[in-house]
Amino acid sequence: MAKKLERKLKLHGFNNLTKTLSFNIYDISYTQDRQQQQSYIDYIDEEYNAERLTQILTDVTEIIGANILNIARQDYDPQGASVTILISEEPIIAGELSNTEAPGPTPDSVVAHLDKSHITVHTYPESHPDNGISTFRADIDVSTCGRISPLKALNYLIHSFESDIVTMDYRVRGFTRDVKGKKHFIDHKINSIQNYIGKDVKENYTMVDVNVYQENIFHTKMLLKEFNLDNYLFEIDAEDLTIKEQKQLRAQLKKEMQEIFYGRNINKLN
């Protein structure tokens, strides 16, 4: 079957569109006491310290075909980390760049090719002493000013974090002109952010879209389908708890996840 060639716009000068992907992940855990809460925070700070986050973002720059101009990174006291990378466009190799709605590479198969501007990540580990729930949130923004969408880095980012909940926003701003002077407010077809995510991920998550097509704004959120209590217990096992305690924790954790997924407090588990 012949491969369908993507129609390319012939632009006047540089592509002035700004494409931004905001990617937010949440990891939920139950910590039994203050000592476990601190151990969880220490674990997250080590697992996703500034050095590890820098490597993840460096891989993203390779996926989007960019040159790193500057890296600023910081581990915070008492917790959290931030990394900001300024990037510039690499020379485009004919035939290697595509805006087609299809998943990008995963961490074990990083190849290239998007465009330019900046990439940032900030982490937010937190816990509350009254309910034992600890939450890790990471916010990543990938902004490009050029030909290719940062959505090609999305599949890699999802595979780089163990996430219970993921929220993603993609927007295209500004306009660019073709050689005839016509304005283009977007330069690639997009129906849903989901089309840039691999099948293996889709099978594991409940996914919901909220899109404003006429404004080139796209939103997708994901909630992990499978719930295994042991995956949410930190330094303890489900078998160490009574049946009643297990039931209470399942309800408490699911309620926490639903509240984050739907963006509102709820009185009881639906």
Secondary structure, 3 states (H helix, E strand, C coil): CCCCCCCCCCECCCCCCEEEEEEEEEEEEECCCHHHHHHHHHHHHHHCCHHHHHHHHHHHHHHCCEEEEEEEEEECCCCCEEEEEEEEECCCCCCCCCCCCCCCCCHHHCCCCCCCEEEEEEEEEEECCCCCEEEEEEEEEEEEECCCCHHHHHHHHHHHCCCCEEEEEEEEECCEEECCCCEECCCCCCCCHHHHCCHHHHHHEEEEEEEEHHHCEEEEEEEECCCCHHHHECCCCHHHCCHHHHHHHHHHHHHHHHHHHHCCCCCCCC
